[in-house]
């Protein structure tokens, strides 16, 4: 079984919770971590600064495409980064992930 963390950002905690709840209800993710950050990036030739919320979404490889599709469908940003990171969790956590997501 391949385990994946997806990294994405949201404009605020309300949007992050909405995305997380949607994905949890559909059993596309087993867990979501959310924390506030300050981002700096280049946009149309200028340096921008924004407060955002990072989402770390914990799932399995077979759900990744559906998770990305769902985020893109409901997210407020027209351009966003969804990055997948392959992980090797400890055995008990891996078992929990599989058990939690098996009834999708």
Rosetta blueprint (number, residue, H / E / L):
1 X L
2 X L
3 X E
4 X E
5 X E
6 X E
7 X E
8 X E
9 X E
10 X E
11 X L
12 X L
13 X H
14 X H
15 X H
16 X H
17 X H
18 X H
19 X H
20 X H
21 X H
22 X H
23 X H
24 X H
25 X H
26 X L
27 X L
28 X L
29 X L
30 X L
31 X E
32 X E
33 X E
34 X E
35 X E
36 X E
37 X E
38 X E
39 X E
40 X E
41 X E
42 X E
43 X E
44 X L
45 X L
46 X E
47 X E
48 X E
49 X E
50 X E
51 X E
52 X E
53 X E
54 X E
55 X E
56 X E
57 X E
58 X E
59 X E
60 X E
61 X H
62 X H
63 X H
64 X H
65 X H
66 X H
67 X H
68 X H
69 X H
70 X H
71 X H
72 X H
73 X H
74 X H
75 X L
76 X L
77 X L
78 X L
79 X L
80 X L
81 X L
82 X E
83 X E
84 X E
85 X E
86 X E
87 X E
88 X L
89 X L
90 X L
91 X H
92 X H
93 X H
94 X H
95 X H
96 X H
97 X H
98 X H
99 X H
100 X H
101 X H
102 X L
103 X L
104 X L
